[in-house]
Amino acid sequence: MPELFAYTDGACSGNPGPGGWGVLLQAVEGETVLKERTLSGGEAETTNNRMELLAAIHALEVLERASKITIVTDSAYVKNGVTGWIHGWKRNGWKTSAKKPVKNAELWQRLDAAQARHDVTWQWVKGHAGHLENERADELAREGMAPFKKAARA
């Protein structure tokens, strides 16, 4: 049975500014990549954290059936949020421990719903450190951002 991996990344030119997200999905058996799919997109005015969240969301939402998947991200914000902070936010009605509204709550809620359908393992990797699949996800995020950067300059 192949293992499913999603390498996700977000990018932003300015924060806020034009941004993009990218996903490299791979079905792997042993050392062999059996199937690969890429996803990317972006927004004209966004933040890096929003793009990181959207990459993870799209990685999960694109799966047509419940799956066991490892999501590899270089975003401590996403990994720590989804594996830890989110439980308290939900208990507190989407408020932080300081009783302030959670930033990007609608995306956290969407990510929570998307991951509920799957058996997800979250893994963090250091960004821009030569991790091949993470570098590819970064390229995809930059491709997703490109049309919005051009529009911002026009």
C-alpha positions, 0 to 999 in steps of 0.5 A, a space after each residue: 500500500 503506497 504512503 501519501 505525502 503532501 509537501 506544502 508551502 506558502 509565499 508572500 511578497 510583502 506581508 501583507 502583499 501578493 501571495 501564493 501557496 503550493 502543494 506537492 502530493 506524492 504516493 510513495 512505495 518504499 523509495 519509489 514515487 508512484 504518482 505525483 500531483 501539484 497544486 498552486 494558487 494565490 491571492 492579491 492581498 494576503 499574508 504568509 500565514 494565510 498562504 501556509 494554511 491554504 496550502 495545507 487546506 488544499 492538500 486535504 480538500 483535493 483528496 476524494 476519499 478518506 486517506 492516511 496522509 503525512 503533511 510536511 510543512 516548513 510552517 511552525 505556525 501551521 504545525 503547532 496550530 493544528 496539533 496543539 493550539 486549535 484544541 484550546 481555540 475550539 474550547 474557547 469559542 475561537 478565542 486565544 488564551 488572552 480572549 482575543 479572536 484567533 487570527 485566520 479563524 475561518 481558515 483554521 476552521 476549514 483546516 480542522 474540517 478538512 483534516 477530520 476526514 483523514 488520518 493526518 500526521 503532521 511533520 515540520 521541516 526546516 524551510 530553504 534547507 535543501 529538502 527537495 520536496 519542500 523546495 518544490 512546494 516553495 517553487 509552486 507557491 511562488 508560481 501561484 503568487 506570480 500573477 498577483 505580483 504582476 498585477 500589483 506592479 501594473 
